[in-house]
Amino acid sequence: MHCPVTEPAEFDREEFDRMAAEWRYIITDMICRAGSGHLGGALSLVEVIITLYYRILRVDPAHPRWDGRDRLVLSKGHAAPVLYLALACRGFFPASWLKTLNADGTRLPSHADARYVPGIDMTTGSLGQGLSCACGAAYAARLDRKSHRVFCIIGDGESNEGQVWEAALFAGHHKLDNLLVITDYNKLQIDAFTDDLLSLEPLRDKWRSFGWEVLEMDGHDWDSVYDTLQAALATQGKPKMIIAHTIKAKGCCLVENKPESHNIKVPDQATYDKFLNSLPLKAALPY
Amino acid sequence: MSSDFHRLEMRFVYGETLSELIADNPQVMCLEADLSKASGTNPIVASRHPGNFLNVGVAEANMISVAAGLASEGKVPFCASFTCFATRRVYDQITISVAYANLNVKVVGTAPGITAGPNGGTHMCFQDLAIMRAMPNMHVYAPCDALELRSVMRYMAAHHQPTYMQLIRQQVSPIFAAEYAFDPHRAAVLREGRDVTLVSTGYMTQFAVPVADELHRAGIAVELLHYPAVKPFDTATLVESARKTRRVVTVENQNVIGGLGGAVCEVLSEQCPTRVVRLGVPNEFGEVASEQYLLSKHGFGPAHIAAACRRLAAASEVG
């Protein structure tokens, strides 16, 4: 893959399938190169992020702070590598930056950082806070009668945090219908499966009872992701929650759907090779 | 008109001033977490500027991060709650959503230190100056009277800067006149003297002024420095005074660890080693009690300040 500065394109299933496979290879390489990193939660979001950045979000890579842009808050900030790749591919910054993930002096730190990265709208990393920040951004947009939309992605483990539910109350009370939140429900957190550690179920009922419009989708199926996002955006009068059923570390068979995928350690070349070889497609690196 | 503010409870000065700031700049917002009457913004701000008033309920963590989101869109949110909830309860939200992200959020801690009296030990925060001072990007202010509060708030609204401010709720004695203009980089030299330096901030300055005057009358020339900003910290004024007096007493409505006294010791130990006596709460929790009781128990009331100054002034071997 030469990571061209890609324009949002008409959906072509083969093209998108290939892009997703290439992204999984590149993300894994970025993290392995860094020696460690949050692989699982980045790979579970690949189809969601591609769909957002190629089919849904109104953004202008030449003007990252364009006031009319849609905002995206990656509240599960540790999934930043997939967001960095999307921003590089859309031309927000040179693809050469990608190989510097977590390196000394990098502009691409492990957690999403609005201070250094063009295209990042909110600095995140301490779980539970990004959704509140997104609520503030959505509230400001409503006050100023602006038509852009605020998207936010939270984790299922992150949803253990009490602050998530403070924000859920807030957005429901204020009927923030310019706010669309996606839960990356890959069913795994750091130490265990969510159902074994601290169950979120019934998750759909919880959000609905907080006054949200709740939809569910297969987070790896292009049609499901796109159609559900469009359906959510079409509803009015409530904040929208899409529960994305995903697989943690999807595509990296070495750790797919395993707790150890959360933060992989890559101490040597052999481990590096093992991770890269466990992916179904080998992509040309854009850096 | 300006002197009229001296007759108001400080929380109403906060409400009136915030209301003026919103009238001047509609981007300014008032955020509350179900303590808006205690902060003095309800009904003053809530009724005059309902669109700029946002009460998030008893959810301080959400308040701070919502404020960060508002600030990222150009709003200037002032977020108030009791000092204990505005700082220690939401320390990580302020650290990451506000200071680390470097967003223009103003955090206001009301009823600082022993002024939380009737609510007791659970609500007494003796460490806000210390913990907020230890946070990169954060400015930390503790105005001492109504006119300084107004000047500090105007400064806050005009400068893009994560900021924490202590807000005394009750009426306090006037210190400053209308022409006073707050500058976070400059301490106010309230009294000049050669015998001992007394350093004060926030709530304690109203007690320090009469103590300095009383000692002057008794022949002990106290140089009284009031620090409205504990961070940034005006090192030059302190060092110059300490070089002159060689004796320093600090007093604060706080734990003596890490706040004003800590800042003074850090500066002097590096730039002008000087004998320092720190007055405040000696590393203990609060309790439900009157201010008089707590000042006496912990030894930082007017009589204790005077005694400490006298002792140091009389000491022959210092520094």
Boltz contact constraints between the chains, C-beta under 6 A:
constraints:
  - contact:
      token1: [A, 123]
      token2: [B, 101]
      max_distance: 6.0
  - contact:
      token1: [A, 126]
      token2: [B, 92]
      max_distance: 6.0
  - contact:
      token1: [A, 126]
      token2: [B, 96]
      max_distance: 6.0
  - contact:
      token1: [A, 129]
      token2: [B, 65]
      max_distance: 6.0
  - contact:
      token1: [A, 129]
      token2: [B, 93]
      max_distance: 6.0
  - contact:
      token1: [A, 129]
      token2: [B, 97]
      max_distance: 6.0
  - contact:
      token1: [A, 132]
      token2: [B, 62]
      max_distance: 6.0
  - contact:
      token1: [A, 132]
      token2: [B, 65]
      max_distance: 6.0
  - contact:
      token1: [A, 132]
      token2: [B, 66]
      max_distance: 6.0
  - contact:
      token1: [A, 133]
      token2: [B, 65]
      max_distance: 6.0
  - contact:
      token1: [A, 133]
      token2: [B, 68]
      max_distance: 6.0
  - contact:
      token1: [A, 133]
      token2: [B, 69]
      max_distance: 6.0
  - contact:
      token1: [A, 133]
      token2: [B, 97]
      max_distance: 6.0
  - contact:
      token1: [A, 135]
      token2: [B, 66]
      max_distance: 6.0
  - contact:
      token1: [A, 136]
      token2: [B, 66]
      max_distance: 6.0
  - contact:
      token1: [A, 136]
      token2: [B, 69]
      max_distance: 6.0
  - contact:
      token1: [A, 136]
      token2: [B, 70]
      max_distance: 6.0
  - contact:
      token1: [A, 137]
      token2: [B, 69]
      max_distance: 6.0
  - contact:
      token1: [A, 137]
      token2: [B, 72]
      max_distance: 6.0
  - contact:
      token1: [A, 137]
      token2: [B, 73]
      max_distance: 6.0
  - contact:
      token1: [A, 140]
      token2: [B, 70]
      max_distance: 6.0
  - contact:
      token1: [A, 140]
      token2: [B, 73]
      max_distance: 6.0
  - contact:
      token1: [A, 140]
      token2: [B, 75]
      max_distance: 6.0
  - contact:
      token1: [A, 163]
      token2: [B, 61]
      max_distance: 6.0
  - contact:
      token1: [A, 166]
      token2: [B, 59]
      max_distance: 6.0
  - contact:
      token1: [A, 166]
      token2: [B, 62]
      max_distance: 6.0
  - contact:
      token1: [A, 167]
      token2: [B, 62]
      max_distance: 6.0
  - contact:
      token1: [A, 170]
      token2: [B, 56]
      max_distance: 6.0
  - contact:
      token1: [A, 170]
      token2: [B, 62]
      max_distance: 6.0
